[in-house]
Amino acid sequence: MLRRRFDREMMDDFSVQDERIDRALEELKRINRYLGGRTTTRKALRMLHQRGTPRQPLSVLDVGAGGADVLEGMNGTVKVTALDRNPRACRFLKDRGYAEVVCANVLQAPFGEQTFDVVHASLVLHHFQGEDLRRVLCSCLRISRHAVIINDLRRSVFAWLGIRMLTAVFSKSPMVKHDGPVSVLRGFTKKELEDLFASCGVTKYILRRTWAFRWMVVVEKQTRRTLPDEAV
């Protein structure tokens, strides 16, 4: 098993405020469409509806939203507020007509406890480590009313080799070429996620593998019942 590494991603350099961000966000839309980003989150939302999470549309805070594409096309099911720390990403969303955009760090986000039905974090947690990682998850739990959905990367040699080949052949963004493989190395094993949840007092959750080398996690704050850990 690859050890978790913490090489810096280019997208975490907030001094970059030009079209390189725009190009990377457009490519990430395609990656999410074909490599499990959208389907993983949709599975989690369907699970919440099937288990009786009240209210439609659900108010969702999309943390580290980037291009906010994972939740696109779900009109009537969710009402999304995009939260991102990068000013260029926020501008990217506003220029494309996205209505609800908040430009802030999740740790200083202007939201009280249980402001949103669901907090959604797709490809966010792997950007953090140590105490910062724990604080981000605990903040998501604080802001959510019913559930937190996590959609992130499962670290493995196959995932790393696969994304290296795909980005080398198909990507035109230097940022995606660099950050794709680095992101996988910053991804999680099951044990690492379990330890993270324990650090925030979360003991009951749904944790499943999904396509392609993704983790789907659902923490329900009301029932906190554990489903069978299928295919993990």
Order of alpha helices (4+ residues) and beta strands (2+ residues): alpha-alpha-beta-beta-alpha-beta-beta-alpha-beta-alpha-alpha-alpha-beta-beta
